[in-house]
Amino acid sequence: MKGFLDYTEGNSILHRLNPMTKLILAFGLCTSCFLTQNHAVVAVIALFNLCLGALAGISRRAFRMFASLLKLSVILFLIQVLFVGQGNILLTLPFGLRITDAGVSFSAMLALRFMAATMPLSLMLSITRMSDISNVLVRYLRIPYKYAFVLTTAIRFIPLFAEEMSGIMEAQTARGVSFDTKNFFGKVRLLLPLCVPLLISSVHRIEVSAISAELRGFNLRSGTSGYKRYGFGTRDAAALLACLMIIAASAAI
């Protein structure tokens, strides 16, 4: 199964946007989540992310991403709601724990923001090549190429490390290790020893990549070395206008 951060080929209107426009749109949606205190607005932004995924032709991945974030948000909500003591008490629990209306409101907003602010960047990475992201960071934002390369390489390695970890777990399962235990601490105890082979494999992969980059003249690369140009068209202007409208509406509501 392809990872959430793998690039997906496509010819949708979002795929054809300028990479800089995609970055601005993603960060604009993230910013909108924190400009408003209205739960409904943040929920609408989260649903809007699903619509963007469908528009880009990656609706299945967007729904899987939404489902995964929803599970994490529920856990985040249940943990956070127990530690906010302000407001009217709705429920008293053992060990002096209380659930209040302010705690429910704050925790719900935190969980909604987590979902709505995480999806735009993940969707942007799914429809934009890492090389394009690196090029626009250097060309438009004037970020030194070495820093842009480090950022995009780190993002590119995330699914590779996840695949490596999956292979190690499958090898351990074939040797009789069961990772299906429902005991959280027991599962952590089983996973911790796997960090050593993953670390060794990661160091080897990074070393090979560094040697490969040096052989390709990495140290001679500058901000003007990129040959690819990115046009700015009507669809980019429309996307930026829609982004500004979302930000303004979030700040006003």
NUTORGU-76625 format. One record per residue (C-alpha): residue number from 1; residue in three letters; z, x, y. Coordinates in Angstrom, 2 decimals, always signed. Each point is the difference from the previous one (the first is absolute). Layout:
<atoms>
NUM_ALA_Z_X_Y
...
</atoms>
This chain:
<atoms>
1_MET_+0.00_+0.00_+0.00
2_LYS_-0.96_+1.36_+3.41
3_GLY_+2.80_+0.89_+2.33
4_PHE_+0.76_-1.76_+3.23
5_LEU_-1.09_+2.99_+2.10
6_ASP_-3.31_+0.72_-1.77
7_TYR_-3.13_-0.54_+2.04
8_THR_-2.06_-3.02_-1.01
9_GLU_-3.74_+0.05_+0.60
10_GLY_-1.39_-2.95_+1.93
11_ASN_-2.34_-1.20_+2.70
12_SER_+2.24_-2.56_+1.69
13_ILE_+0.39_-0.26_+3.75
14_LEU_+3.35_+1.78_-0.26
15_HIS_-1.54_+2.86_-1.99
16_ARG_-2.61_+0.46_+2.75
17_LEU_+2.52_+0.20_+2.82
18_ASN_+0.58_+3.29_+1.79
19_PRO_+2.87_+1.80_-1.80
20_MET_+1.81_+0.29_+3.33
21_THR_-0.28_-3.76_+0.42
22_LYS_+1.55_-0.50_-3.44
23_LEU_+2.91_+2.27_+0.93
24_ILE_+0.60_-1.84_+3.27
25_LEU_-0.22_-3.38_-1.75
26_ALA_+2.49_+1.08_-2.69
27_PHE_+2.51_+1.42_+2.47
28_GLY_-0.49_-3.00_+2.29
29_LEU_+0.95_-2.39_-2.80
30_CYS_+3.02_+2.17_-0.83
31_THR_+1.07_+0.00_+3.65
32_SER_-0.38_-3.78_+0.23
33_CYS_+2.59_-0.43_-2.76
34_PHE_+2.64_+1.73_+2.13
35_LEU_-0.87_-1.61_+3.34
36_THR_+1.01_-3.49_-1.11
37_GLN_+3.27_-1.48_-1.19
38_ASN_-1.70_-3.07_-1.43
39_HIS_+0.05_-0.14_-3.79
40_ALA_-3.07_-2.25_-0.13
41_VAL_-2.10_+2.44_+2.03
42_VAL_+0.83_+2.89_-2.34
43_ALA_-0.77_-2.20_-3.01
44_VAL_-3.37_-0.91_+1.54
45_ILE_-0.78_+3.70_+0.49
46_ALA_+0.84_+0.62_-3.66
47_LEU_-2.40_-2.78_-1.03
48_PHE_-2.59_+1.35_+2.43
49_ASN_+0.12_+3.26_-1.94
50_LEU_-1.01_-1.92_-3.12
51_CYS_-2.92_-1.49_+1.92
52_LEU_-1.08_+3.51_+1.04
53_GLY_+0.14_+1.07_-3.64
54_ALA_-2.23_-2.93_-0.99
55_LEU_-2.40_+0.80_+2.87
56_ALA_-0.23_+3.60_-1.22
57_GLY_-0.71_-1.14_-3.57
58_ILE_+3.27_+1.37_-1.40
59_SER_+1.90_-3.27_-0.27
60_ARG_+1.25_+0.79_-3.52
61_ARG_+1.49_+3.30_+1.13
62_ALA_+1.43_-1.66_+3.14
63_PHE_+1.76_-2.66_-2.10
64_ARG_+1.39_+2.64_-2.38
65_MET_+1.22_+1.96_+2.99
66_PHE_+1.54_-3.15_+1.51
67_ALA_+1.75_-0.86_-3.27
68_SER_+1.45_+3.51_-0.31
69_LEU_+1.23_-0.02_+3.59
70_LEU_+1.44_-3.49_-0.49
71_LYS_+2.14_+1.24_-2.91
72_LEU_+1.29_+2.91_+2.07
73_SER_+0.61_-2.32_+2.96
74_VAL_+2.11_-2.34_-2.11
75_ILE_+2.14_+2.94_-1.15
76_LEU_+0.26_+1.22_+3.61
77_PHE_+1.02_-3.49_+1.13
78_LEU_+2.69_-0.38_-2.67
79_ILE_+1.50_+3.39_+0.85
80_GLN_-0.14_-0.41_+3.77
81_VAL_+1.36_-3.55_+0.14
82_LEU_+3.31_+1.16_-1.48
83_PHE_+0.70_+2.51_+2.75
84_VAL_-0.45_-2.10_+3.16
85_GLY_+3.32_-1.62_+0.86
86_GLN_-0.88_-1.57_+3.36
87_GLY_-0.71_-3.71_+0.35
88_ASN_+1.20_-3.16_-1.70
89_ILE_+1.09_+0.38_-3.60
90_LEU_-2.29_-1.81_-2.42
91_LEU_+1.41_+1.30_-3.28
92_THR_+3.04_+2.04_-1.02
93_LEU_-0.40_+2.35_-2.95
94_PRO_+2.49_+2.07_-2.01
95_PHE_+1.18_+3.40_+1.25
96_GLY_+0.09_-1.24_+3.59
97_LEU_-3.77_-0.36_+0.35
98_ARG_-1.36_-2.73_+2.24
99_ILE_-3.43_-1.43_+0.66
100_THR_-0.51_-1.16_+3.58
101_ASP_-2.81_-1.74_+1.83
102_ALA_-0.58_+3.08_+2.17
103_GLY_-0.13_+2.14_-3.12
104_VAL_-2.57_-2.27_-1.65
105_SER_-2.13_-0.02_+3.18
106_PHE_+0.16_+3.77_+0.46
107_SER_-0.66_+0.75_-3.67
108_ALA_-2.93_-2.43_-0.17
109_MET_-1.57_+1.62_+3.08
110_LEU_+0.52_+3.46_-1.51
111_ALA_-1.66_-1.03_-3.26
112_LEU_-2.91_-1.70_+1.78
113_ARG_-0.57_+3.00_+2.24
114_PHE_+0.05_+2.30_-3.01
115_MET_-2.82_-1.98_-1.61
116_ALA_-2.05_-0.66_+3.13
117_ALA_+0.25_+3.53_+1.39
118_THR_-0.71_+1.84_-3.26
119_MET_-3.15_-1.82_-1.07
120_PRO_-2.33_+0.83_+2.95
121_LEU_+0.19_+3.76_-0.52
122_SER_-0.42_-0.37_-3.76
123_LEU_-3.05_-2.24_+0.47
124_MET_-1.44_+2.42_+2.55
125_LEU_+0.32_+2.88_-2.46
126_SER_-1.69_-2.14_-2.67
127_ILE_-3.17_-0.46_+2.09
128_THR_-0.17_+3.38_+1.78
129_ARG_-0.88_+3.37_-1.45
130_MET_+2.57_+2.74_+0.53
131_SER_-2.68_+2.27_+1.44
132_ASP_-0.77_-2.62_+2.66
133_ILE_+3.67_-0.34_+0.90
134_SER_+0.30_+3.77_+0.33
135_ASN_-3.12_+0.18_+2.17
136_VAL_+1.10_-2.69_+2.46
137_LEU_+3.49_+1.47_+0.28
138_VAL_-1.54_+3.31_+1.00
139_ARG_-2.84_-1.36_+2.14
140_TYR_+1.67_-2.87_+1.88
141_LEU_+3.72_+0.78_-0.09
142_ARG_-0.46_+3.78_+0.34
143_ILE_+2.36_+0.71_-2.88
144_PRO_-0.45_+3.54_-1.35
145_TYR_-2.08_-0.06_-3.15
146_LYS_+2.70_+1.67_-2.11
147_TYR_+2.47_-2.80_+0.75
148_ALA_-2.58_-2.72_-0.63
149_PHE_-0.92_+1.69_-3.29
150_VAL_+3.64_+0.17_-1.09
151_LEU_+0.50_-3.71_+0.80
152_THR_-3.08_-1.24_-1.82
153_THR_+0.58_+2.33_-2.96
154_ALA_+3.57_-1.27_-0.39
155_ILE_-1.28_-3.59_-0.04
156_ARG_-2.74_+0.92_-2.46
157_PHE_+2.50_+1.61_-2.36
158_ILE_+2.25_-3.09_-0.23
159_PRO_-2.18_-1.87_-2.57
160_LEU_-0.64_+3.29_-1.82
161_PHE_+3.72_+0.63_-0.40
162_ALA_+0.53_-3.61_-1.08
163_GLU_-2.70_+0.41_-2.66
164_GLU_+1.58_+3.29_-1.11
165_MET_+3.41_-1.68_-0.28
166_SER_-1.51_-2.83_-2.04
167_GLY_-1.52_+2.54_-2.41
168_ILE_+3.33_+1.79_-0.41
169_MET_+1.77_-3.30_-0.70
170_GLU_-2.62_-0.94_-2.59
171_ALA_+0.48_+3.36_-1.70
172_GLN_+3.78_-0.53_-0.09
173_THR_-0.47_-3.54_-1.33
174_ALA_-2.15_+1.40_-2.83
175_ARG_+2.94_+2.30_-0.85
176_GLY_+2.32_-2.98_-0.37
177_VAL_+1.51_-0.27_+3.51
178_SER_+0.37_-3.63_+1.07
179_PHE_-0.29_-0.75_+3.71
180_ASP_+0.38_-3.76_-0.50
181_THR_+3.77_+0.01_+0.47
182_LYS_+1.32_-2.56_+2.46
183_ASN_+2.86_+2.27_+1.01
184_PHE_-0.94_+1.40_+3.41
185_PHE_+2.16_+3.12_-0.29
186_GLY_-1.21_+0.58_-3.55
187_LYS_-3.60_-0.14_+1.19
188_VAL_+0.75_+2.45_+2.82
189_ARG_+1.60_+2.35_-2.53
190_LEU_-3.21_-0.12_-2.07
191_LEU_-2.28_+0.56_+2.99
192_LEU_+1.84_+2.92_+1.58
193_PRO_-1.00_+2.56_-2.69
194_LEU_-3.64_-0.95_+0.56
195_CYS_+0.16_+1.35_+3.55
196_VAL_-0.10_+3.60_-1.30
197_PRO_-3.41_-0.19_-1.75
198_LEU_-1.33_-2.08_+2.90
199_LEU_+1.17_+2.66_+2.47
200_ILE_-1.60_+2.79_-2.03
201_SER_-3.27_-1.92_-0.28
202_SER_+0.06_-0.81_+3.74
203_VAL_+0.55_+3.62_+1.00
204_HIS_-2.89_+1.08_-2.22
205_ARG_-2.29_-2.69_+1.45
206_ILE_+0.95_+0.95_+3.58
207_GLU_-0.63_+3.69_-0.71
208_VAL_-3.45_-0.74_-1.42
209_SER_-0.82_-2.19_+3.00
210_ALA_+1.14_+2.70_+2.44
211_ILE_-2.19_+2.63_-1.66
212_SER_-2.94_-2.41_-0.01
213_ALA_+0.47_-0.73_+3.72
214_GLU_+0.13_+3.69_+0.87
215_LEU_-3.22_+0.67_-1.94
216_ARG_-1.68_-2.73_+2.06
217_GLY_+0.99_+1.69_+3.28
218_PHE_+2.98_-2.14_+0.87
219_ASN_+1.40_+2.54_+2.46
220_LEU_-3.30_+0.02_+1.90
221_ARG_-0.05_-3.77_+0.46
222_SER_+0.44_-1.29_+3.57
223_GLY_-0.14_-3.31_+1.81
224_THR_-3.75_+0.37_+0.59
225_SER_-0.86_+0.81_-3.62
226_GLY_-0.49_-3.62_-1.03
227_TYR_-3.60_-1.15_-0.12
228_LYS_+0.56_-3.73_-0.48
229_ARG_-0.13_-2.32_+3.02
230_TYR_+1.54_-3.47_+0.18
231_GLY_-1.60_-2.65_+2.15
232_PHE_+1.84_-2.68_+1.93
233_GLY_-1.68_-3.40_-0.19
234_THR_+0.55_-3.66_+0.73
235_ARG_+2.07_-0.57_-3.11
236_ASP_+2.35_+2.82_+1.05
237_ALA_+0.44_-1.58_+3.43
238_ALA_+0.67_-3.39_-1.63
239_ALA_+2.58_+1.54_-2.37
240_LEU_+1.80_+1.76_+2.86
241_LEU_-0.02_-3.20_+2.07
242_ALA_+1.48_-1.95_-2.92
243_CYS_+2.64_+2.73_-0.41
244_LEU_+0.97_-0.23_+3.69
245_MET_+0.22_-3.79_-0.25
246_ILE_+2.31_+0.24_-3.03
247_ILE_+2.24_+2.53_+1.78
248_ALA_+0.14_-2.13_+3.16
249_ALA_+0.76_-3.17_-1.97
250_SER_+2.74_+1.74_-1.97
251_ALA_+1.61_+1.32_+3.18
252_ALA_-0.17_-3.42_+1.67
253_ILE_+1.40_-2.10_-2.88
</atoms>
